[in-house]
Amino acid sequence: SYGCIIATVLHIPSSAGRRKAFSTCSAHLIVVLVFYSTCIYRYIRPAQRGGQDSDKVLSLFFSVLTQTLNPYIYSLRNRQVK
């Protein structure tokens, strides 16, 4: 569904319209990218020795970093923050 959103925004004829649409949904897309990239990496990477250590780092990144960055990412559009 995110691919459809991006494709639809890219089909907007005016550059100002595309910029406004991307600025509206960019914060959410960043959070989704960070959130799902850790999951995807976990299942795509090859099997390796010491996988539990890297799994601990991934789970820390997945659970703590994403939640910590959420307020900052969503406040990027806030005029008071700018």
N, C-alpha and C positions, 0 to 999 in steps of 0.2 A: 504494500500500500504506500510506503514511503517513496518507492520508485515512481509510482503513478503521480504522487504529489509533485515530485521534482520535475517529471516530464510535463505535467500540466503547466507548472510555473514557467518552464522554458519555452512553452508555446505561446506565452503572452506576447503580443506584438511589440509593445513599447518597452524600452529599457527601464524607464521609470517604474512601470508596473511590475516588471520582474524584480527590480531592486526592492520595492515595497513588499512584495509577496515573500521574498527570501528573508527580509529583515523581520517579518512577522513570525515566520516559522523556524528561523535559524536556531534559536535557543533550544527549542524542543528537539530539532534534528541533531544538535551537538550532544545532548544528553542521551538520546537513543543510540547514537554512534558509539559513545563511550561505554554505555551499558551493554550493548550487544556485541561489541568487538571483543570484549573479554570472554564472553561465552563462546563465540565462534572460534577464537584462537584456542580455547581449551579443547575443542573437539577436532580441530583441523591439524594441530601440531602432531608430529610423529611421536611414537612411544619412545621414551628415553629413560635412562637411569636417573634416580633421584627425582622422579616426577612429582612426588609428594611435596617437595620443597617449592617447586614452581607452582604447584596447585595452591599452596598456602598464599603465595604472593598474588596469584590471580584472584583468589577469593577475597583477599584484603582489598585489592584494587577494585573489584566488582562491588563489594559491599560498603566500603568506607569512602573511597575516593569519589565515586559517583554521587553518593549522598552529600558529601562535603561540597562538591562543586555545584550542586543544584541551585542553591540560593544565588551564587555568583553569576552563573550562566543565565538564569532567568531574570536577573536584575540588569542585564546589559542593555535592555531597551528602556529602562527607567530613566527619565530625564534628570531626576535628582542625583542619580549615581553618576551620570555623565558630567 
